[in-house]
Amino acid sequence: MQVNDQVQIARAADDDQESVGRAGVVVKVVGRDDDPNQVCHVNLDETTTHEAGEVEVLTANLTFLGR
């Protein structure tokens, strides 16, 4: 994953299932590409039910949408 990639949350914690399907832009990547625990900081888009904001998500839990 790279900064400015457009992504969508594919999996979320059990207590945060409302986040699944939300999309945003990667603003920071922490960890190496081959690290299964690599974390992306994603600035999620605002929706009618959720405010915009930055969240930390494991890269494995994101779906890449485009650059």
N, C-alpha and C positions, 0 to 999 in steps of 0.2 A: 504494500500500500504506500502511496505517496501523498504529500501535501497537495491539496486542491482536487483530489479524487472525489468524485461524487459516489456516495455509498448509501446503502439502506440497511437498517438493522434487521437481521434475519432471526436472531435468537436473543432473548433477554432473560434476566433473572426471573424466578418464579413470582416475585413480588412486583415485577415491572413489565408484565405482559402487554400493557398498553403501548409500550415503545416499539414493539415489533411492527415493521412496515414503515416506520418513520425514516425519512431521508435527510441527508445533509452533506456537508463538505468537510473533508479531513483537514484539520488545521495543525496537527502535530502528530508525529509517530514516535513512539518510545520502544526501543528494542530493535534487534536485528531482524532481517526478513525471514531467516530460518528459525526464529524463536517462536514456539507455539504460544508463548505468553505475551507476544507483542501487543501493545495497546495503542489504539488510535484515539485521539481527542477529536470529536466530531461536533461541528456546529450544526445542530439540527434545525431544519426549517420550521417556521411557525405554521401551525394548522388552526382550524377553527376550535379545536379542543385542547391544544397544547401551545405554550409559549415557546419561542425560539430559545436555544441555549446550548451550551457546550457540555458534552458528556464524555466519559471515558468508556470505551468498549473494546473488548478483545477483538483483534483483527479477524479471528476465526468466526466471530459472530456477525460479521458484516458481509453484505453482498456488494460487489463492485458494480457500479452503474456506468461510469465513464470518466473521462478526463476533461 
